[in-house]
Amino acid sequence: MISQNKSHSFSRRNFLKTSLLAGGGMLIGFNLLSACKPDAILPIDISKLNFNDFNAFIKISDEGYVTIFSPNPEIGQGVKTAMPMIIAEELDVDWNKVSVAQGIYDPKNYQRQVAGGSQSIRFGWDALRQTGATTKQMLVNAAAIQWGVNPSSCSASQGIISNANGDTLGYGEVVKVAANLEVPENIILKDPKDFKIIGHDITNVDIQKIITGKPLFGIDYTSEGMVYASVLRPPAFGHKLTSFDDQISRSINGVIEVIKFGDKIAVLATNTWAAMKGKKAIVAHWKQDTKPESTEDHNFELIKILNGNKFNTNREDGNVETAFKNADKIIERTYESPFLPHNCMEPMNFYANVTDKKVHLVGPIQTPAWTSGKIAKILNRKPEEIHLEMTRMGGGFGRRLYGDFAEEAAQISNITKKPIQVVFSREDDMAAGTYRPAIKYRIKAAIKEGKLTAYHLKEAAINGNMYGLIANFFPAGCIPNYKVSTENYKSNITTGAWRAPFTNFLAFAEQSFFSEIANELDVDHPKLIIDLLQNVKGTTDERIQYSPERMEETINLVIKKSNWGKTSEGIYQGFSAYYCHNTHVAEVADIELKNGMPVVKKVTVAVDCGIVVNPLGAKNQLEGGVIDGIGHAMYGDFSFKSGTPQSVNFDKYRLIRMEETPEVKSYFVESNLSPTGLGEPGLPPAGGAVANAIFKATGQRLLKQPFINQLEMSRSKILG
């Protein structure tokens, strides 16, 4: 039943901006379609159907088949499935009659076309629901006029409108009447208990194309006259190009042209093999423009920062110095992490065709707006001349937030006046990538009369500071004397966001430290966290970003589902809980020892992310995040020598292997609250849960990532 409700009012101006259902003035262009009919049958070949543009989100065919456009970039997080599910739910159509297409970058019709921060569903939730619900309301209103009844006596389901007398009309049968109606300003959304699509497992809309190798990804894109480009970049950070000899390169079969742009050299060829072979044949000369940096230098500088007094204070409650002076005991630990590359399965690539009329861009990018704007400035073109199409991405993890590869394609095409596909090799990506910065945390806690009285975290990071942005996450507000201090060391090595930025390493450090505090206080780790959460319940501190109630409920769920503390002999459990990306997560890792080395057998995950749009997709995200978190905590290592990365392919860079991946069991806190992030929150707690389980098994506290270095060193000592 659809009715009017002013508590869910949605102004016409905002509706037109977010949903673009207007077909001119105050009217929806329903005359553009002849839509759902009661006897609509799913066709075999939808490419032969006559689809009519309904708005920026929806097309409907004469046969009642619906195409819904997903506006945000798809990097494997499932938004291309979940966002159309939200529209289809409120539109009330049969999901079996829905196909999904990727929207292009379109700032006039869409908002926040970004894949980052696990925010796509959270920010799109209300607008997408309004898009579907308003469309349905217009169709219902039109049917009510035809029947001469009040719209409140009508309902719509599966593309069919019904009234109290049992009469029915398909959406397509009321299109012409609906075209002359005003867009309603007051729309009531469905009660979550009435959802038919949301909350049910829906298979990834691209899965068939993925497993059969159909073109979906940026690297699959081709166009007439397109040539491939492989780019030679400086061999070390801080190097500048002085001269080069391309004679041999030009003689290679398939090589078309060699050009210089900035401190880079592009080899253009008819295929990637020739382009990459031509790049290797170039003899280039470089000069060191800035001081060459090495991992040893970074370690020295970060420790120097931690030992010094130059810090920015991001939050300070009470007086930590006084609390430490009066403490019965002080615990202090330093946790260390290396740089990390992103290593997306699909290497960086992008297509550009720069002509006098427009700049046509196609490829895998997490930030189409930012990238489009940067390219417009680089080429001195008007923003409206940039046409950017998004492809599915073979992984992003933050690397594709930075459109350097797209900028290269545009620059090369602009110089050569050819359509260009820039393709990175694995070595290109790992040697000239944007890395997770190396970070060190020093955490200090005071204990007085059996209680935690003070907590001081210092962060030393390469380039940008991470923790400063999340100083109001747990344990802020839980401890009377609390302080967060940050400082950074400026480096010419490019750094940036890496999956679950700010928290991917911090969660391990923090939860390992709390495990140690729990041992000192002789209290169960989960109980310690729950007890601390009581101190912030009912707080009036508006800076606090997490919910103590939701975090406690999440912890209780994982304790129950993991059989915490009641496992069989030889199984050791570690606990970790964390809040990030607006989501509360708790994890328990089960490990056993084989030949003196820990093996992760199972991880139980409990999550409060509000309403779960697609449980199947949500579980995939959690499982992937947990495995990613364990893999990099255990094995991920990356170092520099004289500005040059020491691992540029998987022969030296260790990733988790198939036989090392544990079973992951996922559970969701039941909720009717709006959805929050899910692509990243499962990763941060994983390292802490594993480290704490390893302590239970071996008595060894892990302070550095990757864990494997410390574990193998200890094993070697034991074996002599």
RADAGI-V239421 format. One record per residue. N is the residue number from 1. RES is the residue in three letters. SS is DSSP state (2 for helix, 1 for strand, 0 for the rest). PSI is psi in degrees with one decimal (NA if undefined). D_LAST is the distance of its C-alpha to the last C-alpha in whole Angstrom. Layout:
[[N:RES:SS:PSI:D_LAST] [N:RES:SS:PSI:D_LAST]]
This chain:
[[1:MET:0:134.3:75] [2:ILE:0:133.0:75] [3:SER:0:172.6:77] [4:GLN:0:141.7:77] [5:ASN:0:112.7:75] [6:LYS:2:-18.9:76] [7:SER:2:-17.3:72] [8:HIS:2:29.2:71] [9:SER:1:149.1:73] [10:PHE:0:110.7:72] [11:SER:0:148.4:74] [12:ARG:2:-39.7:76] [13:ARG:2:-46.3:74] [14:ASN:2:-37.8:71] [15:PHE:2:-44.3:71] [16:LEU:2:-33.4:72] [17:LYS:2:-41.8:70] [18:THR:2:-27.4:67] [19:SER:2:-22.6:68] [20:LEU:0:51.7:71] [21:LEU:0:-6.5:73] [22:ALA:1:136.6:76] [23:GLY:0:23.9:78] [24:GLY:0:117.0:81] [25:GLY:0:-125.0:82] [26:MET:0:8.8:81] [27:LEU:1:145.6:81] [28:ILE:1:138.2:79] [29:GLY:0:60.3:79] [30:PHE:2:-20.0:79] [31:ASN:2:-7.8:82] [32:LEU:2:-9.8:79] [33:LEU:0:161.6:78] [34:SER:0:99.6:79] [35:ALA:0:-145.4:76] [36:CYS:0:135.3:75] [37:LYS:0:153.9:78] [38:PRO:0:-32.8:78] [39:ASP:0:22.2:77] [40:ALA:0:133.3:75] [41:ILE:0:134.9:73] [42:LEU:0:117.9:69] [43:PRO:0:160.3:70] [44:ILE:0:-43.8:68] [45:ASP:0:95.8:68] [46:ILE:2:-16.2:68] [47:SER:2:-19.6:68] [48:LYS:2:-0.8:72] [49:LEU:0:157.8:73] [50:ASN:0:96.8:75] [51:PHE:1:142.1:73] [52:ASN:1:133.3:74] [53:ASP:1:124.6:73] [54:PHE:0:-49.0:73] [55:ASN:0:-168.4:71] [56:ALA:0:-17.8:68] [57:PHE:0:-26.5:66] [58:ILE:1:136.4:68] [59:LYS:1:143.2:70] [60:ILE:1:133.9:72] [61:SER:1:166.6:73] [62:ASP:0:-30.2:77] [63:GLU:0:0.3:75] [64:GLY:0:12.0:73] [65:TYR:0:135.5:70] [66:VAL:1:132.1:68] [67:THR:1:126.2:66] [68:ILE:1:130.7:64] [69:PHE:1:132.6:62] [70:SER:1:119.8:59] [71:PRO:0:-21.6:59] [72:ASN:0:154.9:55] [73:PRO:0:141.0:53] [74:GLU:0:114.8:50] [75:ILE:0:17.9:47] [76:GLY:0:-1.4:46] [77:GLN:0:-5.6:46] [78:GLY:0:10.0:49] [79:VAL:2:-25.0:52] [80:LYS:2:-20.5:54] [81:THR:2:-46.3:54] [82:ALA:2:-40.8:54] [83:MET:2:-45.2:57] [84:PRO:2:-30.0:60] [85:MET:2:-39.8:59] [86:ILE:2:-44.9:60] [87:ILE:2:-47.2:63] [88:ALA:2:-34.8:64] [89:GLU:2:-51.0:64] [90:GLU:2:-27.5:66] [91:LEU:2:-24.9:68] [92:ASP:0:60.4:68] [93:VAL:0:162.1:68] [94:ASP:0:121.1:66] [95:TRP:2:-27.8:63] [96:ASN:2:-13.6:64] [97:LYS:2:19.8:66] [98:VAL:1:132.9:64] [99:SER:1:157.9:62] [100:VAL:1:137.9:60] [101:ALA:1:152.9:60] [102:GLN:1:126.9:58] [103:GLY:0:157.1:61] [104:ILE:0:171.7:61] [105:TYR:0:119.5:60] [106:ASP:0:85.3:64] [107:PRO:0:-18.1:64] [108:LYS:0:-32.5:68] [109:ASN:0:-24.4:67] [110:TYR:0:159.0:63] [111:GLN:0:148.0:61] [112:ARG:0:66.2:58] [113:GLN:0:75.2:57] [114:VAL:1:142.0:53] [115:ALA:0:96.8:50] [116:GLY:0:144.2:47] [117:GLY:0:10.8:46] [118:SER:0:44.0:47] [119:GLN:0:-0.6:51] [120:SER:2:-52.1:53] [121:ILE:2:-40.2:54] [122:ARG:2:-46.2:54] [123:PHE:2:-26.6:56] [124:GLY:2:-12.6:58] [125:TRP:2:-57.4:59] [126:ASP:2:-46.2:62] [127:ALA:2:-39.3:64] [128:LEU:2:-39.9:63] [129:ARG:2:-42.5:64] [130:GLN:2:-36.3:67] [131:THR:2:-50.8:67] [132:GLY:2:-44.0:68] [133:ALA:2:-38.9:70] [134:THR:2:-39.3:72] [135:THR:2:-47.3:73] [136:LYS:2:-41.0:73] [137:GLN:2:-40.0:76] [138:MET:2:-41.8:78] [139:LEU:2:-40.2:78] [140:VAL:2:-43.2:79] [141:ASN:2:-39.7:82] [142:ALA:2:-41.7:83] [143:ALA:2:-39.1:83] [144:ALA:2:-38.1:85] [145:ILE:2:-43.1:88] [146:GLN:2:-35.9:88] [147:TRP:2:-16.4:89] [148:GLY:0:36.2:90] [149:VAL:0:169.9:88] [150:ASN:0:134.1:86] [151:PRO:2:-29.0:82] [152:SER:2:-14.7:81] [153:SER:2:4.0:82] [154:CYS:0:157.8:80] [155:SER:1:162.4:77] [156:ALA:1:139.1:75] [157:SER:1:135.3:72] [158:GLN:0:32.1:70] [159:GLY:0:10.0:73] [160:ILE:1:133.2:76] [161:ILE:1:135.4:78] [162:SER:1:154.3:80] [163:ASN:0:178.5:83] [164:ALA:0:-20.4:84] [165:ASN:0:-2.2:87] [166:GLY:0:3.9:84] [167:ASP:0:149.4:85] [168:THR:1:149.6:82] [169:LEU:1:139.7:81] [170:GLY:1:156.0:79] [171:TYR:2:-39.9:77] [172:GLY:2:-22.0:79] [173:GLU:2:-10.0:83] [174:VAL:2:13.1:83] [175:VAL:2:-47.8:81] [176:LYS:2:-38.0:85] [177:VAL:2:-43.9:86] [178:ALA:2:-29.4:82] [179:ALA:0:-20.2:83] [180:ASN:0:11.3:86] [181:LEU:0:150.6:84] [182:GLU:1:152.7:82] [183:VAL:0:122.4:79] [184:PRO:0:143.0:78] [185:GLU:0:-20.3:77] [186:ASN:1:111.2:76] [187:ILE:0:133.4:73] [188:ILE:0:133.2:71] [189:LEU:0:163.1:68] [190:LYS:0:148.1:67] [191:ASP:0:135.1:65] [192:PRO:2:-27.9:62] [193:LYS:2:-15.4:63] [194:ASP:2:4.5:65] [195:PHE:0:136.8:62] [196:LYS:0:-23.4:62] [197:ILE:0:-52.4:60] [198:ILE:0:134.3:58] [199:GLY:0:-0.8:55] [200:HIS:0:148.3:55] [201:ASP:0:123.1:53] [202:ILE:0:127.5:54] [203:THR:0:142.4:52] [204:ASN:0:126.0:51] [205:VAL:0:-18.6:55] [206:ASP:0:2.6:53] [207:ILE:2:-40.5:51] [208:GLN:2:-40.8:53] [209:LYS:2:-35.9:53] [210:ILE:2:-48.4:49] [211:ILE:2:-15.3:49] [212:THR:0:5.3:51] [213:GLY:0:25.0:51] [214:LYS:0:152.2:54] [215:PRO:0:121.2:54] [216:LEU:0:-34.6:53] [217:PHE:1:162.1:51] [218:GLY:2:-37.6:51] [219:ILE:2:-14.3:50] [220:ASP:2:-14.8:53] [221:TYR:0:137.6:56] [222:THR:0:159.5:58] [223:SER:0:162.5:62] [224:GLU:0:130.4:64] [225:GLY:0:3.4:64] [226:MET:0:141.1:60] [227:VAL:1:158.6:58] [228:TYR:1:147.1:54] [229:ALA:1:131.9:53] [230:SER:1:133.0:49] [231:VAL:1:129.0:48] [232:LEU:1:119.8:47] [233:ARG:0:166.2:45] [234:PRO:0:138.9:44] [235:PRO:0:-13.7:41] [236:ALA:0:151.7:39] [237:PHE:0:132.2:40] [238:GLY:0:1.2:43] [239:HIS:1:149.2:44] [240:LYS:1:144.6:48] [241:LEU:1:131.3:50] [242:THR:1:-41.9:52] [243:SER:1:165.7:53] [244:PHE:1:157.3:52] [245:ASP:1:118.1:54] [246:ASP:0:16.1:54] [247:GLN:2:-48.2:56] [248:ILE:2:-40.2:54] [249:SER:2:-44.2:53] [250:ARG:2:-21.1:57] [251:SER:0:-8.2:57] [252:ILE:0:134.1:54] [253:ASN:0:125.1:56] [254:GLY:0:-20.4:57] [255:VAL:1:131.6:56] [256:ILE:1:-42.6:59] [257:GLU:1:152.5:59] [258:VAL:1:127.4:56] [259:ILE:1:154.4:57] [260:LYS:1:136.2:56] [261:PHE:1:119.6:56] [262:GLY:0:-132.7:54] [263:ASP:0:28.3:51] [264:LYS:1:157.6:50] [265:ILE:1:127.9:52] [266:ALA:1:132.2:53] [267:VAL:1:120.6:53] [268:LEU:1:136.1:55] [269:ALA:1:170.6:56] [270:THR:0:-12.9:57] [271:ASN:0:163.2:53] [272:THR:2:-36.1:50] [273:TRP:2:-46.5:49] [274:ALA:2:-40.3:51] [275:ALA:2:-44.2:51] [276:MET:2:-36.1:47] [277:LYS:2:-41.1:47] [278:GLY:2:-37.4:50] [279:LYS:2:-42.5:48] [280:LYS:2:-24.5:45] [281:ALA:2:-11.0:48] [282:ILE:0:134.7:49] [283:VAL:1:106.8:49] [284:ALA:1:149.8:48] [285:HIS:1:135.7:48] [286:TRP:1:156.7:47] [287:LYS:1:148.0:47] [288:GLN:1:115.1:44] [289:ASP:0:-28.2:47] [290:THR:0:171.5:44] [291:LYS:0:128.0:41] [292:PRO:0:135.3:38] [293:GLU:0:143.6:35] [294:SER:0:161.2:32] [295:THR:2:-37.6:29] [296:GLU:2:-42.5:28] [297:ASP:2:-43.7:32] [298:HIS:2:-44.9:32] [299:ASN:2:-43.3:29] [300:PHE:2:-46.0:31] [301:GLU:2:-39.0:34] [302:LEU:2:-39.1:33] [303:ILE:2:-38.5:31] [304:LYS:2:-41.2:34] [305:ILE:2:-47.0:36] [306:LEU:2:-32.6:34] [307:ASN:2:-10.1:35] [308:GLY:0:-168.4:38] [309:ASN:0:8.2:42] [310:LYS:0:98.9:43] [311:PHE:0:154.1:43] [312:ASN:1:137.0:46] [313:THR:1:119.3:46] [314:ASN:1:-27.2:46] [315:ARG:1:142.5:47] [316:GLU:1:119.7:47] [317:ASP:1:139.6:49] [318:GLY:0:-145.3:49] [319:ASN:0:96.9:48] [320:VAL:2:-34.9:44] [321:GLU:2:-44.1:44] [322:THR:2:-41.1:46] [323:ALA:2:-38.6:44] [324:PHE:2:-35.3:41] [325:LYS:2:-34.0:42] [326:ASN:0:3.8:44] [327:ALA:0:148.7:40] [328:ASP:0:-32.7:39] [329:LYS:1:145.8:35] [330:ILE:1:132.2:34] [331:ILE:1:132.1:31] [332:GLU:1:132.0:30] [333:ARG:1:150.9:28] [334:THR:1:127.4:28] [335:TYR:1:140.7:27] [336:GLU:1:140.8:27] [337:SER:1:149.8:28] [338:PRO:0:173.2:28] [339:PHE:0:154.0:31] [340:LEU:1:134.6:32] [341:PRO:0:171.3:34] [342:HIS:0:-38.3:36] [343:ASN:0:51.1:36] [344:CYS:0:143.4:39] [345:MET:0:-42.7:39] [346:GLU:0:117.8:43] [347:PRO:0:161.6:43] [348:MET:0:138.9:45] [349:ASN:1:158.3:49] [350:PHE:1:148.7:52] [351:TYR:1:138.8:56] [352:ALA:1:137.2:59] [353:ASN:1:102.1:62] [354:VAL:1:117.2:64] [355:THR:0:176.1:68] [356:ASP:0:-27.8:71] [357:LYS:0:-40.5:71] [358:LYS:0:169.5:68] [359:VAL:1:109.7:64] [360:HIS:1:118.6:63] [361:LEU:1:137.6:59] [362:VAL:1:131.1:57] [363:GLY:1:-177.8:53] [364:PRO:0:107.7:50] [365:ILE:0:135.5:51] [366:GLN:0:-19.2:50] [367:THR:1:73.3:52] [368:PRO:2:-36.7:55] [369:ALA:2:-49.8:58] [370:TRP:2:-45.6:56] [371:THR:2:-43.9:55] [372:SER:2:-42.9:59] [373:GLY:2:-40.7:60] [374:LYS:2:-41.3:57] [375:ILE:2:-37.1:59] [376:ALA:2:-41.3:62] [377:LYS:2:-42.5:62] [378:ILE:2:-41.8:60] [379:LEU:2:-1.0:63] [380:ASN:0:48.4:66] [381:ARG:0:158.6:67] [382:LYS:0:144.0:68] [383:PRO:2:-36.6:66] [384:GLU:2:-11.4:68] [385:GLU:2:-7.1:68] [386:ILE:1:120.3:64] [387:HIS:1:113.0:64] [388:LEU:1:125.1:60] [389:GLU:1:135.2:59] [390:MET:1:135.2:56] [391:THR:0:166.4:54] [392:ARG:1:148.5:51] [393:MET:0:138.1:48] [394:GLY:0:61.3:44] [395:GLY:0:149.5:42] [396:GLY:0:-62.8:43] [397:PHE:0:19.5:41] [398:GLY:0:-23.6:42] [399:ARG:2:-37.0:42] [400:ARG:2:11.9:46] [401:LEU:2:-29.3:47] [402:TYR:0:112.0:47] [403:GLY:0:36.4:50] [404:ASP:2:-37.4:49] [405:PHE:2:-33.9:49] [406:ALA:2:-39.5:53] [407:GLU:2:-40.5:54] [408:GLU:2:-45.4:53] [409:ALA:2:-43.2:55] [410:ALA:2:-41.5:58] [411:GLN:2:-44.7:58] [412:ILE:2:-43.6:57] [413:SER:2:-37.7:60] [414:ASN:2:-36.8:62] [415:ILE:2:-44.3:62] [416:THR:2:-17.0:63] [417:LYS:0:35.3:65] [418:LYS:0:150.7:63] [419:PRO:0:126.7:61] [420:ILE:1:138.0:57] [421:GLN:1:106.7:54] [422:VAL:1:130.8:51] [423:VAL:1:125.2:48] [424:PHE:0:146.9:45] [425:SER:0:170.4:42] [426:ARG:2:-40.0:38] [427:GLU:2:-38.3:37] [428:ASP:2:-46.1:41] [429:ASP:2:-43.3:40] [430:MET:2:-26.6:36] [431:ALA:2:-26.3:37] [432:ALA:0:28.6:40] [433:GLY:0:-177.8:40] [434:THR:0:114.5:40] [435:TYR:1:157.0:37] [436:ARG:1:129.4:36] [437:PRO:0:147.8:35] [438:ALA:0:139.5:32] [439:ILE:1:148.4:32] [440:LYS:1:135.5:31] [441:TYR:1:136.4:32] [442:ARG:1:117.8:32] [443:ILE:1:135.6:33] [444:LYS:1:133.3:34] [445:ALA:1:146.9:36] [446:ALA:1:137.7:38] [447:ILE:1:129.0:38] [448:LYS:1:121.2:41] [449:GLU:0:43.6:42] [450:GLY:0:14.4:40] [451:LYS:1:148.7:41] [452:LEU:1:115.3:40] [453:THR:1:-18.7:42] [454:ALA:1:151.2:41] [455:TYR:1:123.5:39] [456:HIS:1:119.3:39] [457:LEU:1:130.0:37] [458:LYS:1:134.0:37] [459:GLU:1:131.5:36] [460:ALA:1:119.9:36] [461:ALA:1:154.5:36] [462:ILE:1:127.6:37] [463:ASN:0:-104.9:41] [464:GLY:0:148.5:42] [465:ASN:0:144.1:41] [466:MET:0:-53.5:40] [467:TYR:2:-26.3:40] [468:GLY:2:-27.5:44] [469:LEU:2:-14.6:45] [470:ILE:2:33.4:44] [471:ALA:0:-11.6:44] [472:ASN:0:13.3:46] [473:PHE:0:172.7:44] [474:PHE:0:137.3:42] [475:PRO:0:23.0:42] [476:ALA:0:133.3:45] [477:GLY:0:-15.9:47] [478:CYS:0:-21.3:45] [479:ILE:0:130.1:44] [480:PRO:0:-35.5:47] [481:ASN:1:108.4:45] [482:TYR:1:134.3:44] [483:LYS:1:140.0:43] [484:VAL:1:125.7:42] [485:SER:1:138.2:42] [486:THR:1:150.4:41] [487:GLU:1:156.9:41] [488:ASN:1:161.7:40] [489:TYR:1:125.5:39] [490:LYS:0:128.7:42] [491:SER:0:153.9:40] [492:ASN:0:1.8:42] [493:ILE:0:126.9:39] [494:THR:0:128.0:41] [495:THR:1:162.1:40] [496:GLY:0:-162.8:41] [497:ALA:0:139.8:41] [498:TRP:0:145.6:38] [499:ARG:0:123.4:39] [500:ALA:0:56.6:39] [501:PRO:0:151.1:40] [502:PHE:0:-22.3:39] [503:THR:0:-15.1:37] [504:ASN:0:-31.6:35] [505:PHE:0:-34.9:32] [506:LEU:2:-39.8:34] [507:ALA:2:-39.6:34] [508:PHE:2:-49.6:30] [509:ALA:2:-48.2:30] [510:GLU:2:-47.4:33] [511:GLN:2:-26.4:32] [512:SER:2:-40.4:28] [513:PHE:2:-42.1:30] [514:PHE:2:-31.5:33] [515:SER:2:-39.9:30] [516:GLU:2:-39.1:28] [517:ILE:2:-42.7:32] [518:ALA:2:-41.3:33] [519:ASN:2:-41.2:30] [520:GLU:2:-37.1:31] [521:LEU:2:-2.5:35] [522:ASP:0:50.6:34] [523:VAL:0:150.0:35] [524:ASP:0:137.1:35] [525:HIS:2:-51.9:34] [526:PRO:2:-37.2:37] [527:LYS:2:-38.2:39] [528:LEU:2:-46.1:38] [529:ILE:2:-43.9:39] [530:ILE:2:-41.1:42] [531:ASP:2:-41.0:43] [532:LEU:2:-35.1:43] [533:LEU:2:-26.7:45] [534:GLN:2:-27.5:48] [535:ASN:0:-17.2:48] [536:VAL:0:-4.6:50] [537:LYS:0:135.5:52] [538:GLY:0:12.3:55] [539:THR:0:149.4:55] [540:THR:0:5.9:57] [541:ASP:0:104.9:55] [542:GLU:0:-9.9:56] [543:ARG:0:-26.0:52] [544:ILE:0:126.8:50] [545:GLN:0:-23.8:49] [546:TYR:0:166.7:48] [547:SER:0:116.5:49] [548:PRO:2:-34.7:48] [549:GLU:2:-44.8:50] [550:ARG:2:-36.1:48] [551:MET:2:-41.2:45] [552:GLU:2:-43.5:45] [553:GLU:2:-38.2:47] [554:THR:2:-42.7:44] [555:ILE:2:-45.1:41] [556:ASN:2:-35.9:43] [557:LEU:2:-43.7:43] [558:VAL:2:-32.7:40] [559:ILE:2:-42.7:39] [560:LYS:2:-48.1:41] [561:LYS:2:-25.5:40] [562:SER:0:-5.5:37] [563:ASN:0:44.1:37] [564:TRP:0:126.9:35] [565:GLY:0:5.8:33] [566:LYS:0:27.7:35] [567:THR:0:169.6:32] [568:SER:0:165.0:31] [569:GLU:0:139.0:27] [570:GLY:0:-5.0:24] [571:ILE:0:128.0:26] [572:TYR:1:134.8:25] [573:GLN:1:143.9:28] [574:GLY:1:143.2:28] [575:PHE:1:149.8:32] [576:SER:1:139.7:33] [577:ALA:1:142.2:37] [578:TYR:1:152.5:39] [579:TYR:1:125.1:42] [580:CYS:1:159.0:43] [581:HIS:0:37.4:45] [582:ASN:0:14.6:48] [583:THR:1:142.8:46] [584:HIS:1:129.1:44] [585:VAL:1:140.5:41] [586:ALA:1:139.6:38] [587:GLU:1:146.6:35] [588:VAL:1:124.8:33] [589:ALA:1:133.4:29] [590:ASP:1:124.0:28] [591:ILE:1:161.3:24] [592:GLU:1:162.7:22] [593:LEU:1:131.4:19] [594:LYS:1:118.6:18] [595:ASN:0:35.9:14] [596:GLY:0:0.1:13] [597:MET:1:141.3:15] [598:PRO:1:141.2:19] [599:VAL:1:122.0:22] [600:VAL:1:116.0:25] [601:LYS:1:-40.9:28] [602:LYS:1:147.6:31] [603:VAL:1:126.3:32] [604:THR:1:130.2:36] [605:VAL:1:130.9:38] [606:ALA:1:137.9:41] [607:VAL:1:138.3:43] [608:ASP:1:100.9:47] [609:CYS:0:25.2:48] [610:GLY:0:-150.1:52] [611:ILE:0:131.1:54] [612:VAL:0:111.1:52] [613:VAL:0:-51.3:54] [614:ASN:0:96.8:52] [615:PRO:2:-37.9:49] [616:LEU:2:-46.9:48] [617:GLY:2:-37.2:47] [618:ALA:2:-44.3:46] [619:LYS:2:-39.1:43] [620:ASN:2:-41.2:42] [621:GLN:2:-43.9:42] [622:LEU:2:-45.6:40] [623:GLU:2:-44.3:38] [624:GLY:2:-41.5:37] [625:GLY:2:-41.9:37] [626:VAL:2:-47.5:34] [627:ILE:2:-40.8:32] [628:ASP:2:-44.1:33] [629:GLY:2:-43.3:31] [630:ILE:2:-45.8:28] [631:GLY:2:-46.1:28] [632:HIS:2:-32.7:28] [633:ALA:2:-37.6:26] [634:MET:2:-40.9:23] [635:TYR:2:-21.6:23] [636:GLY:0:115.2:26] [637:ASP:0:142.3:25] [638:PHE:0:128.7:28] [639:SER:0:165.5:28] [640:PHE:1:147.4:31] [641:LYS:1:119.7:31] [642:SER:0:41.2:34] [643:GLY:0:1.6:36] [644:THR:1:128.4:35] [645:PRO:1:141.1:33] [646:GLN:0:-4.1:29] [647:SER:0:114.5:29] [648:VAL:0:9.8:33] [649:ASN:0:177.2:32] [650:PHE:0:-1.9:30] [651:ASP:0:-24.1:28] [652:LYS:0:-23.3:26] [653:TYR:0:117.1:27] [654:ARG:0:125.2:25] [655:LEU:0:159.9:28] [656:ILE:0:143.4:27] [657:ARG:0:163.0:28] [658:MET:2:-44.4:30] [659:GLU:2:-9.5:28] [660:GLU:2:-5.7:26] [661:THR:0:130.3:29] [662:PRO:0:168.5:30] [663:GLU:1:136.8:33] [664:VAL:1:123.8:35] [665:LYS:1:124.5:38] [666:SER:1:138.9:41] [667:TYR:1:142.6:44] [668:PHE:1:135.0:46] [669:VAL:0:127.2:48] [670:GLU:0:133.2:52] [671:SER:0:148.7:54] [672:ASN:0:12.3:57] [673:LEU:0:156.9:56] [674:SER:0:148.3:56] [675:PRO:0:150.0:53] [676:THR:0:-169.3:50] [677:GLY:0:152.9:47] [678:LEU:0:-19.2:45] [679:GLY:0:-27.2:43] [680:GLU:0:-32.3:41] [681:PRO:2:-22.1:40] [682:GLY:2:-20.9:38] [683:LEU:2:-50.8:35] [684:PRO:2:-42.6:35] [685:PRO:2:-15.4:34] [686:ALA:2:-46.0:31] [687:GLY:2:-40.8:28] [688:GLY:2:-40.7:29] [689:ALA:2:-42.6:29] [690:VAL:2:-44.6:26] [691:ALA:2:-40.0:24] [692:ASN:2:-31.9:26] [693:ALA:2:-38.8:25] [694:ILE:2:-37.4:21] [695:PHE:2:-42.9:21] [696:LYS:2:-37.3:23] [697:ALA:2:-35.6:20] [698:THR:2:-16.3:17] [699:GLY:0:7.3:19] [700:GLN:0:126.9:18] [701:ARG:0:127.6:21] [702:LEU:0:126.1:21] [703:LEU:0:-14.4:23] [704:LYS:1:141.6:23] [705:GLN:0:142.5:24] [706:PRO:0:150.4:22] [707:PHE:2:-31.4:20] [708:ILE:2:-34.0:18] [709:ASN:2:-46.9:16] [710:GLN:2:-38.2:15] [711:LEU:2:-43.9:14] [712:GLU:2:-34.5:12] [713:MET:2:-43.9:11] [714:SER:2:-40.3:10] [715:ARG:2:-39.1:8] [716:SER:2:-39.4:6] [717:LYS:2:-40.8:5] [718:ILE:2:-41.9:5] [719:LEU:2:-10.4:4] [720:GLY:0:NA:0]]
